[in-house]
Amino acid sequence: MQTLDATIINTALPSMARALGESPLRMQSVVVSYSLTMALLIPASGWLADRFGTRRMFMVAIALFTLGSLACAASRHLGELVAARVLQGLGGALLLPVGRLSVLRTFPRAQFLQAMSFVAIPGLIGPLLGPTLGGWLVEYASWHWVFLINLPVGLIGLAATQRFMPDVRSEAPGRFDLLGYVLLAFGMAGLSLAIEGGKGMGHAGALVLAVFGFSAVVAYWLHAVRHPAPLFSTHLFRVRTLSVGLLGNLFCRLGSGAMPFLIPLSLQVSLDYSPMQAGMMMLPTALAGMGMKRVAAQLILRFGYRNLLTVNTCIIGLLMTSFALASPGEPLWLRLLQFALFGAFNSLQFTAMNTLTLKDLDGASASSGNSLFSMVQMLAMSLGVAMAGAVLSGFSGAFGDHALPAFQATFVTVGLVTVASAFIFWQVPPEARSPQLEEPDAAGRH
């Protein structure tokens, strides 16, 4: 349900915009509000599960996600839809971390990797079916069904959780670092909203948000250095692969997070694709990505993390810029090849980045490092969509009614930002080569 929702909505954005009387080029807040809410709540998910039990929190997560889906379908204007997506994000932020924690504490350590591999299989269905199913629902029913499809799944999930899920909790969860959480949450929200443009506050308001957001992040770092049990210890950053992996994930995923938002939108707005056609065009990306998973570990072992990530990041950035060459007369086979290549190299990038970041964490730091990593992934997705929306809006104003040049310039900008992040991965220790089993991110993707 969660991974399907993360991909199904992108194809439906133009139809939602028309129904709500909004410009399709300014619908990024529907995506940003969800991913940012997830990033804000993920740091608290582990403590909440320890305090109240995994079964209770998992049921709360499903209930919030399902109610949020119903509220999304009932929205009459953009403000209501954004508020409903926040409610959805509250549930989504708890679903994967609490579910993963339940598996971790239920299965013996020797069976954990096998169990997580099995649990991750349903999550692969979302990226494969989401865009096509979203286009089909929008074209033959209405955009409301993009959210209503979650209701029966949520009800079945609630019954199954109550019936089968063990209620695991910590006997001594400890005190929650509330001050650190508030500082970090304010910093993430301020920076994301500033990049999106301040939502009507103009350039001055966006600048003030950015300054306060950056100040809050610095204040959290100073707080974490002194606090005996901070939300995320600064000692984590002594692990070289973790620190480089987190920075690389943050900046590389600005582009990767923007593309699922930009591609279906550009196909429908600038190339006159139907929602169904735009969704089907994403199939080669998903299929090629799944195929690349089979050889990713061998490629990492052969070339090493530093060489592979540095080169592959540049390739992905160039592939992103290649979407600027799209035109109504482009042959279909060439466009399908372009989508497949992007999906394959993007999948390889995620596998390498994810395993690099977590591979050297020991038992004491694994839980905190994993939560920090999940938060960075969702924050990068939020910032990426916010950045793409702001850049697209700016180019739309410059090119007037010509949507295609605005999308072309946006693809070039996003691609160049991704290429620049390759310099971060050059800081990976050259001896780092052994990939571990990849786990899905906070939205269920790899």
HELIX and SHEET records of a PDB file:
HELIX    1   1 GLN A    2  LEU A   20  1                                  19    
HELIX    2   2 PRO A   24  ARG A   26  5                                   3    
HELIX    3   3 GLN A   28  PHE A   52  1                                  25    
HELIX    4   4 THR A   54  ALA A   73  1                                  20    
HELIX    5   5 LEU A   78  THR A  106  1                                  29    
HELIX    6   6 ARG A  109  ALA A  120  1                                  12    
HELIX    7   7 PRO A  122  LEU A  124  5                                   3    
HELIX    8   8 ILE A  125  TYR A  140  1                                  16    
HELIX    9   9 TRP A  145  LEU A  148  1                                   4    
HELIX   10  10 ASN A  150  PHE A  164  1                                  15    
HELIX   11  11 LEU A  178  GLU A  196  1                                  19    
HELIX   12  12 GLY A  202  ARG A  226  1                                  25    
HELIX   13  13 THR A  234  ARG A  238  5                                   5    
HELIX   14  14 ARG A  240  VAL A  269  1                                  30    
HELIX   15  15 PRO A  275  MET A  281  1                                   7    
HELIX   16  16 LEU A  283  PHE A  303  1                                  21    
HELIX   17  17 TYR A  305  SER A  322  1                                  18    
HELIX   18  18 PHE A  323  LEU A  325  5                                   3    
HELIX   19  19 LEU A  332  LEU A  358  1                                  27    
HELIX   20  20 GLY A  363  PHE A  399  1                                  37    
HELIX   21  21 ALA A  403  ALA A  420  1                                  18    
HELIX   22  22 ALA A  422  PHE A  425  1                                   4    
END                                                                             
